Amino acid sequence: MRFDNLHDWLEWQEELHFTAIELGLDRCTAVAENMGLLDPDFTVISVAGTNGKGSSVVMMESILANSGYKTGCYTSPHLMRYNERVKLNGVEVSDEKLCESFSRIDQARGDISLTYFEFGTLAALDIFHHANIDVALLEVGLGGRLDAVNCLDADAALVSSIDLDHMQWLGMDRETIAR
């Protein structure tokens, strides 16, 4: 394992890729394929939009949990601790679980450079894969259709309101951003 603590893993990831944001699915999809994550045994629900994504994920997680489903949730950004981003059945995953997943990703990526967000997305998918969940709720970060969470084809999607946000990456009008 490259590092033995979460802080060092995250610090390294912040400097790994030449730019903090690089939209596209090729890198994440290639590593997910190397890890056997592209055909999950769980239902995938993606949540996109400008506002309300996190609240929607929390509400759906509560409904699913109260209906007896085992859930995995991936959201960003975190408020206090990175672990908030990845939850199993409503509970943040441990530093150890994240470090183990980051190590598997690091081995599977070869010479593929990943962004901080792509590492986190792959860690969530890897952790969910090993946890035998029923449903994964994946919050789209910045990139809409080119966001790393879309390396998996969602079984269902929730799209909240779309506003003129992140226009330098996503487009100059709501229709383009919504794509």
Stockholm file with secondary structure:
# STOCKHOLM 1.0

chainA/1-179         MRFDNLHDWLEWQEELHFTAIELGLDRCTAVAENMGLLDPDFTVISVAGTNGKGSSVVMMESILANSGYKTGCYTSPHLMRYNERVKLNGVEVSDEKLCESFSRIDQARGDISLTYFEFGTLAALDIFHHANIDVALLEVGLGGRLDAVNCLDADAALVSSIDLDHMQWLGMDRETIAR
#=GR chainA/1-179 SS CCCSSHHHHHHHHHHHSSSSCCCCSHHHHHHHHHTTCSSCSSEEEEEESSSSHHHHHHHHHHHHHHTTCCEEEECCCCSSCGGGGEEETTEECCHHHHHHHHHHHHHHHTTCCCCHHHHHHHHHHHHHHHHTCSEEEEECCSCGGGSGGGGSCCSEEEECCCCSCSHHHHCSSHHHHHC
#=GC SS_cons         CCCSSHHHHHHHHHHHSSSSCCCCSHHHHHHHHHTTCSSCSSEEEEEESSSSHHHHHHHHHHHHHHTTCCEEEECCCCSSCGGGGEEETTEECCHHHHHHHHHHHHHHHTTCCCCHHHHHHHHHHHHHHHHTCSEEEEECCSCGGGSGGGGSCCSEEEECCCCSCSHHHHCSSHHHHHC
//
